[in-house]
Amino acid sequence: MATALEKTPPRKTDNNANQTHYYVTLAIAVAIGLAGTFLRFLQDSALLSAISNILLALGWFIVFRVVFRIMK
């Protein structure tokens, strides 16, 4: 004898890790970090070293912020 299975409604999850704006922001942050790395090897001057350090720090900050928002 066959038993009737009740259909369960689909679960609504709060998983928003698949949203594209996170990954677009990550790509921009990586590009900022790569620009900072490129400037580091361009010339040996204090100004370019300072700019490259700022760009690298900004890129890392954005990456960590977005990754931890995805994990949340």
C-alpha positions as CSV (number, residue, x, y, z in Angstrom):
1,M,0.0,0.0,0.0
2,A,1.4,3.4,-1.0
3,T,1.6,6.2,1.5
4,A,0.9,9.8,0.5
5,L,3.8,12.1,1.2
6,E,3.0,15.6,2.3
7,K,4.8,18.3,0.4
8,T,6.8,20.5,2.6
9,P,7.1,24.2,1.8
10,P,10.6,25.3,0.6
11,R,12.8,26.6,3.4
12,K,13.6,30.3,3.5
13,T,17.2,30.8,4.4
14,D,19.1,33.9,5.3
15,N,22.1,32.8,3.3
16,N,23.1,35.8,1.3
17,A,26.6,34.7,0.3
18,N,25.5,34.2,-3.3
19,Q,24.7,37.9,-3.9
20,T,26.8,39.4,-6.6
21,H,27.6,42.7,-4.9
22,Y,29.9,40.9,-2.5
23,Y,32.0,39.5,-5.2
24,V,32.1,42.7,-7.3
25,T,33.4,44.5,-4.2
26,L,36.0,41.7,-3.6
27,A,37.2,42.1,-7.2
28,I,37.5,45.9,-6.8
29,A,39.4,45.4,-3.5
30,V,41.8,43.0,-5.1
31,A,42.4,45.4,-8.0
32,I,43.2,48.1,-5.4
33,G,45.6,45.8,-3.7
34,L,47.3,44.9,-7.0
35,A,47.6,48.6,-7.9
36,G,49.4,49.1,-4.5
37,T,51.7,46.2,-5.2
38,F,52.5,47.6,-8.7
39,L,53.3,51.0,-7.3
40,R,55.6,49.5,-4.8
41,F,57.9,48.3,-7.6
42,L,57.6,51.3,-9.9
43,Q,60.1,53.6,-8.4
44,D,62.0,54.1,-5.2
45,S,60.5,57.2,-3.7
46,A,58.9,58.0,-0.4
47,L,55.7,59.3,-1.9
48,L,55.1,56.2,-4.1
49,S,55.9,54.0,-1.1
50,A,53.4,55.8,1.0
51,I,50.7,55.7,-1.7
52,S,51.3,51.9,-2.3
53,N,51.1,51.2,1.5
54,I,47.8,53.1,1.7
55,L,46.4,51.3,-1.3
56,L,47.5,47.9,0.1
57,A,46.0,48.6,3.5
58,L,42.8,49.9,1.9
59,G,42.5,46.8,-0.3
60,W,43.1,44.4,2.7
61,F,40.6,46.3,4.8
62,I,37.9,46.0,2.2
63,V,38.6,42.4,1.5
64,F,38.4,41.4,5.2
65,R,35.3,43.5,5.7
66,V,33.5,41.8,2.8
67,V,34.7,38.3,3.7
68,F,33.5,38.6,7.3
69,R,30.1,40.0,6.1
70,I,29.8,37.0,3.8
71,M,30.6,34.6,6.7
72,K,28.1,36.4,9.0
